[in-house]
Amino acid sequence: MKILVCNVGSTSLKFKLYDMPACTVLSQGKAERVGSLDDAIFQYENLQTGSLLNEEKTAIPDYRAGIRRYLDCLTDPQTGVLSSVSQIERVGYKTTLSKNHFGDHELTDEVIEGMCAWLPLATLHNTGYLQAIGVMREALPDAIFLGCFETGFHRDIPLERRLYGVPYEWYERYGVQRLGYHSASHGYIADVLGKISGGSYRAISCHLGGSSSVCAIQDGKSVDTSFGMSLQSGLIHAARVGDMDCDLYEFLRHEGLSDAQIHEGFEKKGGLLGISGVSSDLRYIEAAAKDGNERARLAIEVFVSGIVHYIGSFYMDLGGLDYLVFTAGIGENSDFLRRRVCEKLGVLGVVLDNAKNEACHGTLLELTGQDSKVRVFAIPTNEELGIARRTYDYVRP
């Protein structure tokens, strides 16, 4: 069965075409800076032949153009791996959230309506997915479309850890509660640890990237997470503010900022970018900090402090810790960030092997130091593979 996995960002598209159940990736592609008429990037790779197409300074004015470009490459005589796109039987998406729908759901009209209903909680993310799903439906009218919602892995979190201190009727009527995200990533880590441990375990997974979260996992299930109901919560992110006093919005309006200015500050100019003033990319922030930039150093320390705060809290929830995992772009590649976090966790018996840590960039590697009471790992997440498997396993009711 041919399954296409599509990951939609606010200005990006990522694709992987799988042959299931063998889990073989036939091709992959991505479009960056979607919306640009002259500065977009498109890449396509046929993994059967190794041929690579790389276009820069190109035009990808919208999601329709990016999706059409990838589908055309799939059937092109020079680059293709399919004779017709109709061979794609299912499409899986790492969808964000839908009212009253958690886990994996076929993208019916009802589920789409749920995505629209909770649009204010993830405006950029859901808007992109809704557009991409509409385009793909036109191109693949006979395919089954599955949404693997980012809230699904966290449904096992006990209610006492999900409820806010708001009127209970808001939970009943509006669904106000901590939902959690990054299910595809944390769920994948849980599966890997299940194989490593061979039994029961207590773990904390740190998904650190453009969007970041920490998750407490016990025996393969999420028991707590740093995200709240919206994506504007938890740790500071690349450009989003993370946890924040709810009255700050009204305070800033009182100080003369417009709604648009406040939203921009919270969603596009906050987080690592807002504090450092350098970049939303931690690599540039680390370089600036080494050169003596005080705001860059401060941004890193705020980020580290938040991670450590949640790890300490979840350590208590779990009653101890067997595994500490770093994953996603920053978690997998920044030996500096991993070291800073682990240094602060010495009180919990965490000891890092510095040589292994410095040598680890994007590979699965145990980083546990001598006499450490907790096993430390860097594990590259494979969200697309998890979605491909779930899409393949899906059975219509």
C-alpha positions, 0 to 999 in steps of 0.5 A: 500500500502506498501511503503519503505522509504530509506535514504542513507548517505555516510556510512549509510543506514536507512529504514522504511516500511510504510503501507499507507495511514494509515501511520503505520510503520511496520518495521525500520532498519539501517546499519552504517559504510557501507564499513566495513568488521568487524566493521559495525552495523546493526539494525532491528526492527519489530514494530508489535511484538517489536522484535529487532535485533542488530548486532555490529562488523559485515560485511557490505562491501557495499550498496548492502550487507546492503540493502540485509540484510534489505530485508531479515529481512523483509521476515524472518519467525522470524523477517519479516512483509512481505511474499515477498518483491514484496509486496513493491509497491513503494520506496521513497528516500530523494534524494539530487539533479538532474539537472532540476528536483526539487520536487518529480520525478519518478526516470527515466533514465532522472532523474538519468542522471540529478543526474549524471550531478550535481554529483560535487555538492553533490559527496558523497550524490549522489554517495551513492543514485545512488548505492543504487537505482541501487541495489534496482531496481534489488531487486524490479523490479516492484516497482515505485521509487520516488525521493523527492529531497532536493531542492524542498521546496525552489523553491518558493524563489524569484529569486532575493534571488536565483541569485548569482552575476555571469554572467546571462548566467551561470544561464541560461546555467548551472543553477547556483543559490542558490538551498537550501536543507533539504526540507523534514525537513523544509517542515515537519516543515511548515506542523506542523506550519500550523496546530498550527497557523491555518492560515498565519504565519512567521517562521524560521526553524533551522535544526541543526545536522550533516548538518545544515541550516536555512529556512525562511517560510511564510504561508507554503512556503520557502522564503529564506534559508542559503544553496547555490547551493552546500552542501558546503555552509551556516552554518558550519556543523559537518565536512564541512566548510560552507560559504567560500571565493571562492578564498580561494581554489586558495590561499591554492593551492598557499600555497602548499596544494594539491587538495586532501588536500583542499577537505578533509579540506573543506568536512571532516575536517572542520566545528565543527570538524575543529575548535574544534579539538575535534569531529564533534559531538556537544555533545562532543564539549559541554563537552570539552567546559565545561572542559575549552577547548577554541577551543571547546568553539570557535566552539560553538560560531562560530556555534551560530553566524552563526545561529543568523546571518541568523535568523536576516537576515530572520527576515528582509525578513519576516518583523517580526516573529511569530515562531522560531523552532529548529529541527534535532539532535542538534536542538531537543536535545541541550538545551545549543545550543537553549539557546545560540541562544535565548540569542542573539535574545533578541533584537528581543523580543525572550524570552525562558522558561529556565525550559522547555528548559532544560527539552526538549530533542527530544520531541515536546514542546513549549519553549516560555518564559513570555512576548516573542514576538515570540513563540519558539518550539522544533519540532522533524522532521519526514522526512521519514513520509513526504516522505512516504506521497509524495510517496503514493500521487504520480500520474504518468503523 
